[in-house]
Amino acid sequence: MEKYAHKNDKDEWQTIKQHLQETAQLAEQNAVPLFQPVAHAVGVAHDIGKYADAFQDRLNGGTAKYEHSACGAIEIRKLMGGNRFAPMMEFCIACHHTGLQDGGAGAVEGTLSYRISEQHEQEYTDRWDYSSYKDEIVLETPDFTKIQQCFRNLKSPNDFYELYAFFTRYLFSCLVDADFIGTEKFCKPEVKRGLSADFKEAGKRLDAVLAKKPSDSALQAARSRIQQQAFENAKDSAKIRILNMPTGSGKTLCSLRLALDRVLADKSKKRIIYVIPYTGIIEQTAKELNDIFDGVVEILEHHSNYTFEQQEDDDETRDTIQKLKFASENWDAPFVITTAVQFFESVCHYRTAALRKVHNMADAVIVFDEVHTLPVECLQPCLRAIGAITNYLNSEAFFLSATMPDYTKLFEKYMAECSISHLIQDTSDFQYFKKAQYINLGKCGFDTIVEKASGFRQCLIIVNTKKTARELYQMVSGNKYHLSTLMTPIDREKTIVQIKEDLLAEKQVTVVSTSLIEAGIDLDFEAVFRDLNGLDSILQAGGRCNREGKRDSGFVFIFEQENGGISKDIRINTTKKLLASHQEILSKECIEQYYNEIFFFREQQIEKNSIGAGINDFREIPFRTFAEHFKLIKENTVGVVVPQDETCIQFLSRLKQGDRKVLRSLQRYTVSLKCNQWADCEFNTALGNGLIEDCGAGVFVVNNMHCYSRETGLDIEFHEDVVL
């Protein structure tokens, strides 16, 4: 009697044997050679539980609960006995529907240990008996010798558990994506996948753009020399290359040229992944690259503010739009632009949807822009992930930064097997990018800042809080702009476009902004005022001053709010000390001291943030618990939709009718409010003032548009009685 795995809309049936064979083949294809045998083996075993009569009844409309996914893991446990790599397969098979759960060490329900225990195994009798799989399927015991060799030079138990966890996530990704794709081919054969790229032609296009860059001034000539140095030094065999270039020296296009060179030189490389810290930068970068590679490279842009629905009016075909949608599920694309949050929280996640894309981080050239922005406490898992991807998955990485910390000790500790090179050895040309004087004003009142700023034709003021930005903006006169995350992405984009136009037209302009403007946004001001913050933030702010060197010098003024109180932020306090002890904060010595002190004070945080902390066996790895605590962005926020136009209103209407596909489209109309247990947090304040409400779909919406201005965003302290 035939046993079935799936039934499609055409009433066609796929046998379990067919599904297992196809999944095994696809999983093997997903894997690098090191993991192909074990990927094939988990594919063969993952659904043998479907041979039980209880599952066959469910295919025919039965409702009896039956857990089939643990069955293959139980059989692997028995087949492989005490093999230390058996748990790797057990996790993947037992959790391929639920996401990687905690391993556990006892009879805790939901853990791997519980689900495949001998006690639980006894439940698989009568209609739960799946043993008929033996009539059609032979389970495989792969040779783990080569994988075992990867652990030979590891020094501590924690090193073992970290690498073991990464390998498990990677193998899980190979399996679950194969399972999805195999099922999709049978049930939804109409789905079209496969994005294209002509990297050779892309290289020609980029070379043409670079050739048009002027090199007449001393600064422009220095920029060209620095880039050429990077191109020459990148011909080495290192797996990780550090590109430390000054702000304004063209890191983006330079790194892109380097990535294309590596892909063209190594035919085993399948894709470029460009990882950017902030959504504001990602949108700007994606637009620039799409303009260069239009018609040559199909770029997958994967972040919270991107919606495929908004592309319907573009020249892209419907097929391409559908392909982009499906490629976002697993990153099966030749060129991916994404955020650091999306990249690292995926590789450290437990959910199936997030981990699907991990296997496509193999055979890649990965560019990490502004790598210094990674939270210190997350450095260990992030660096370990990059190390494993480059060491074992045939990938290479570029680290980009204008203020690259000295990660040497951390590299040695968490990436010991990696070959690392510095692409910029000669820094003599960096002098041309010292285009501004840094002046410490000390404690200042807002009146003083506004008055001093008024003396400059084109000025930028950056402060630490959204409240301060709004307050200062009200005090500034003349042609002025405001930027903060209390504005929707749509309004921020429009404002930035207007600012650029005014700057190019050499109009008088003053911009008041939070730190969102500091990294990646290509603006050029005569003077910048920066509220005291970490040295890295101050230097990033300085990158918006005299950016093109059109003036003899720009001015960066650092000020401390007069009534700001005592800060507990180690970054701020360290910077304050360095400002008092160093005349030149741009010096290498000052920057090194800054990062050394931060790493020293947070060494314990770095060390303890490990998935291997406190466990004694591979079956105990706490995948879910670790993932739930791993956050690159620590602040809890709630997204609030601003119904500012008819399009947004239509999206909300569709959402209320149950169409949750529009959630991604609504991101462009959403502001994020801080939310914590305190009554005066942004979200609770707005809620208490009656400005927002739950629209009934778990999404909060502004219900009084008087409290939102396209100029300054959402006013959470708005009261109706002040409206005339």
Beta strands, then each sheet from edge to edge (+ up, - down):
strand 1: 4-7
strand 2: 13-15
strand 3: 240-244
strand 4: 271-276
strand 5: 299-302
strand 6: 335-339
strand 7: 364-368
strand 8: 396-401
strand 9: 420-422
strand 10: 436-444
strand 11: 458-462
strand 12: 480-483
strand 13: 509-513
strand 14: 527-531
strand 15: 554-561
strand 16: 637-641
strand 17: 670-674
strand 18: 692-694
strand 19: 700-702
strand 20: 708-709
strand 21: 713-714
sheet 1: 1+ 2-
sheet 2: 5+ 6+ 4+ 7+ 8+ 3+ 9+
sheet 3: 10+ 15+ 14+ 11+ 13+ 12+
sheet 4: 17+ 16- 19- 18+
sheet 5: 20+ 21-
end
